[in-house]
Amino acid sequence: MKIRVFDSDGVYRGGLFKTDCFNGMTCRMWHAPPHPDYREALIDIAGKDSPCREQSWFRLQFARVQDISGPSDGSDDFDANSTAYRITPTEAAMWLDRHGYYRPPDLIALMVQLGQQSGGATSNAAAAPLPDAAKEVWDALAGKVLSAKQLARALRSNEDAIRKRIAVLKRAGCAVANRRGAGYYREDAPPPGLPVPTGDQRESG
């Protein structure tokens, strides 16, 4: 099946995305939570065994109610209600952050190579001074992986407040990730021996 490809600003400049060629069997794909009108996914069309490229990231929205046209044998179907968006590596990283996925190491490396560090996590703390409460969390995570509960205990706070401080750090551009079942850690100062997460591992809490 084919769907129209728009730029990330919503402008259609031509092109169709072939879902039979680029899918979860051949490419890396991450799924967003269900939406009433569509299923959304992020896909890296470079292939599962290849590092991502600047032009390999797409955000797909598969309509729950499709508008199918094409040959009667279904060999070249087109869905007018579904959409693909070309996005930059930074936009892909922000999508992963928003939906609780880890950024793949090759995406981080590509962003550094392209100088696309803005709009999401970076390898160091933001240049602007951090609020004291957020900086406490940032400093506490140096070389450690800690859950919200552990951070709350160490900083004499509560878990909700810790999560708010984490959100402040992320908005400030600090590279804070979350390993499911373990806790938060700094991408620029991870604990020794921390395994590299896969694209399907999601953050919790």
Buried (B, 14 or more C-beta within 10 A) or exposed (E): BBBBBBEBEEEEEEEEBEBEEBBEEBBBBBBBEEEEEBBBBBBBBBEEEEBBEEEBBBBBBBBEEBEEEEEEEEEEBBBEBBBBBBBBBBBBBBBBBEBBBBBBEBBBEBBEEEEBBEBBBBBEBBEEEBEEBBBBBBEBBEEBBBBBEBBBBBBEBBBEBBBBBBEBBBEBBBBBBBBEEBBBBBBBBBBEEBEEBEBEBBBEB
